Every structure is written in structure tokens, then in C-alpha cells.
Amino acid sequence: MGWHYHKSIKLGPFRINLSRHGVSHSFGGRGLHVTTTPDGRRHVSVRLPGGFHVTRSFGRRRHRHY
């Protein structure tokens, strides 16, 4: 059984997310949202009126060596 931890700190349009995987950060509002994950990938989400939602990921996953 695994364990999970998540804490989010909001600073205006910025959000810092803390988890057991590392620190990520995000920026944006309801229409456009950009997130950078702890392993270096970026996700861009766009929400359009009428319920349309498009997400695009950029970058490769960086491998962690423990």
C-alpha cells in the first residue's frame, strides 16, 4: 500500500504544489492553465465555452535516480 501527500499554496494566479514526488507549479485561470510537473514536463490546458477542453503535454519525463 502506497502513501500520498499533497499540499497546495496559492499566490495570486500562481500555485505551488508539494507532493511526495516533488514540487510543481502552475499558472493561469479558468480559460488557460500551464503546469510544470516535478519531472520537468509541461501541460497546457485550454477550456472553451460549451464544455470543450484541450490539453497538450510538452517535454520528456526526466528519470530520477534514488
C-alpha positions in Angstrom: 0.0 0.0 0.0 1.5 3.4 -1.1 1.3 6.7 0.7 0.2 10.1 -0.7 0.8 13.7 0.3 -0.4 16.8 -1.4 -0.2 20.4 -0.3 -1.1 23.4 -2.5 -0.2 27.1 -1.8 -1.9 29.7 -3.8 -0.2 33.0 -4.5 -2.5 35.1 -6.8 -2.5 33.4 -10.2 0.4 31.1 -9.2 0.0 27.9 -7.4 2.8 25.9 -5.8 2.1 22.2 -5.3 4.0 20.0 -2.9 3.8 16.2 -3.1 5.9 13.2 -2.3 7.1 13.3 -5.9 8.5 16.9 -5.6 7.5 20.5 -6.2 5.4 21.6 -9.2 4.0 24.9 -10.1 1.1 26.2 -12.2 -0.1 29.5 -13.6 -3.3 30.6 -15.1 -7.1 30.8 -14.7 -10.1 29.0 -16.0 -9.5 29.6 -19.7 -5.8 28.9 -19.9 -3.7 26.9 -17.4 0.0 26.0 -17.6 1.5 23.4 -15.2 5.1 22.3 -14.8 5.5 18.9 -13.1 8.3 17.8 -10.8 9.8 15.6 -13.5 10.0 18.6 -16.0 7.0 18.1 -18.2 4.7 21.0 -19.1 1.0 20.7 -19.5 -1.1 23.4 -21.2 -4.9 23.2 -20.8 -7.4 25.4 -22.7 -11.1 25.5 -21.8 -13.5 26.8 -24.3 -17.2 27.7 -23.9 -19.6 24.9 -24.4 -17.6 22.3 -22.4 -14.6 21.9 -24.8 -11.3 21.2 -23.2 -7.9 20.6 -24.9 -4.7 19.6 -23.1 -1.3 19.3 -24.6 1.9 18.0 -22.9 5.4 19.1 -23.7 8.8 17.7 -22.8 10.1 14.4 -21.8 10.0 12.8 -18.4 13.3 13.1 -16.5 14.2 9.9 -14.8 15.0 10.1 -11.2 17.8 8.1 -9.6 17.3 7.3 -6.0 
